[in-house]
Each structure stands twice: as C-alpha cells, then as structure tokens.
Amino acid sequence: MEKAGLAYIELDFELLKLEIREMEALILQLKSSMNGTNAVVETLYQEIRNISIMVNQLEVYDKNNVLVIRREIAALKEKLEDCEKNQMDPMPPGSVPGNGTCLHGPIVDISKPLVVQLNYNGVSYIYGGWGRDSLFGADQNIHWVSPLDTNGRTLYYVRTYNTYNDLLIYNHNLDVRVSSGQGSGMIMFNKSMYFNYYSSRDLCKYNPQLNKIETRITLPNAAYNNRFSYSSSAYQDIDMAADEEGLWAIYSTEEQAGNIVISRIDPISLVVQKTWITGQYKPAASNAFMVCGVLYVTRTINIKTEEIFYMYDTKTGKEEWFSIILEKPKENVQSLSYNPNDQKLYMYNDGLLLMYVLTFKPPQGGKSQI
Ligand SMILES: [Ca+2]
C-alpha cells in the first residue's frame, strides 16, 4: 500500500475522493453485517469520515500534504482489509489496538531504554531533543536531532537524517540554523519544527526545507525565561507535544501559580484551540508528554530512575496519581516526547538519544469491545 501511495506524485483529489467513497461503502457494509456495534468498526467509520473532511480541507488550503493523506488512506485500507478478514472477531480478547488508535486504556508499562546513540556533537552537548515526525501518518524515515547550545538554553541547530541507519552512522541529510529557539521542548510535526522562540512567550513553526520561520505567535499568558521550567532541564517553560489528536503546548502561567497548563494548538496558525488547567506544579516535574489527549508527567526518583506519576485526561478533566518506573543511563531528562506512529517515547538524556516502548491497558480490562 505504501509503495502505491508514494507513486502518486500529482495531486489527484478526485481519485482520493473516489477511494474514500469506496471505503465508506465498504465500512457501511461491514457495519450492517455486524450483530450490534463493534468498537473497531465504529472507529474506522469515524476515521474514514474524518479523512473525507480532511481531504476537502486540504484541497482548498494545503495541497502539498497529499502524501500524508495517501499514507493515512493506505493505513485505513489495510485496517479495513483486516476487519473484513476478521469480521467475526476484529479484535481478539486481550489484544491492544494498533498505532494511531485510542481504543486502548492508559499506559501500564514501559520498556527498558534503547540507547540509540550519543548526539552528533558529543558529550558536552547535554541539552536537547530528538525524535521522528510526530504527526500521525507522517514519513517515519526522517529522524531529527537538536542539541542545544552548551549554555543549556539556546536552540540554534536542527539536524535531519533520511533513515534510521543514516542516524546510526551520523550520515546526515540537512543541518539548518534556527534563529533562535529556547529550551529543549522542540518537536517535529508534519515536517516542521515547533518550539519556543528565544527569550519570549512566542511559539514558532519553522520549516527546515525553506530554512525559515513560517509562523510566530504569542502563547497567551505563558510563563517564560526559566520561570517555571522542569526540575532537570532549564528554560523549558514551553514543552511542545504531539499525539493521535494533534499538537499541544505544555506550559504554565503566573495565574496558575506554576501548575501545568495544557493547550491544544492549531498546527498552521499556532492559535490556541482549547486550554486545560491541571493541579500539578510544573517545576516539580522532570518532563511531560501527551498520548490520546492524556497528559503524562514524569519526576525524578534518583539519578538512575524516573517515574511517570501523574496523568490528566483532557476529555474528562480527571487527574490521577500512579507509578510507572523508567530506567535511564544518565542523570537528567532533557526532553521526553511521544510519537503516535510507533507508540514510543523519545528521550534526550544528558546527550544520549534513548527510545522506550510503551504498553497500554487493553480496552475494557482485556476484553474485546464486541
Ligand atoms: Ca515533553
């Protein structure tokens, strides 16, 4: 499916619409053949409707994103085919739905860290971030690494690699100089880097291909300049995050007395769409990330151990305290981000690039939602 998707060079929205209409017909057929409702089919139905809306919007606003849509359509088609094959039991009991879906429960476990490599600048560059494109459906071959200046504050460079193997042998594709970001809260989303602009409460959308800031806008009331950063990383007042539901900013304000504030951000305009207030003091946390609209917060236990200890669900407004332990080879967590494409966490740990695999609670305590 992927190869077929990539072969579409020209924008052919009529063909895309035709494919979506075919998928809609198939999913309706599947729905009517089921006895009662089925969570997988219902979600697929919703996803197909969403992509139909997205295609119409893209046709008007952003034709360059057709490849992302093609990948999503390819992924949806595969899911549809799986659904057809397993019509009687699309999700066996105890299984956890795949990447990009939010049918599962919260995080219940985390792997040991995979130490991918030391950042390309070496051991002195202990601050920074890294990862892959966190837009669901984005090209996952591209890897980005962004060590901050040794002052622990200034973001000057973002490096990208075309493949994981290129990353491993430091065979880089592109170095761009950003003028300038602040802190290690940067993230790549739909090929752009999003970060806090230097010495301001502004958010930036930076296009590495064009080497320019495309959008810069103030994040209203956000504290900045190391006012409410995390416990082990300075100047990360604004921590950008992405999950299955889009782009987020994790930060704080004077009004909330340093407690974590979450805002959902429009990826094009950077305008705040909605804001949630949590009861967790940000400087007491070491970092945070979003999964399926749920904020997860970490804190330091000791120099070898972190703990995911707090979650806040933006759908219900409920917060919860719990404990999942993370091992770390070095003392300080400089950045921690989730990628909905592989359901992994990416950590920049005093210059080391680490990866963790998350395990989620199966839906409804391990039973299929048939
Ligand atoms: Ca983070």
Residues whose N, C-alpha, C, O or C-beta is under 5 A from the ligand:
A	BS01	CA	D239 M240 N287 A288 F289 L336 S337
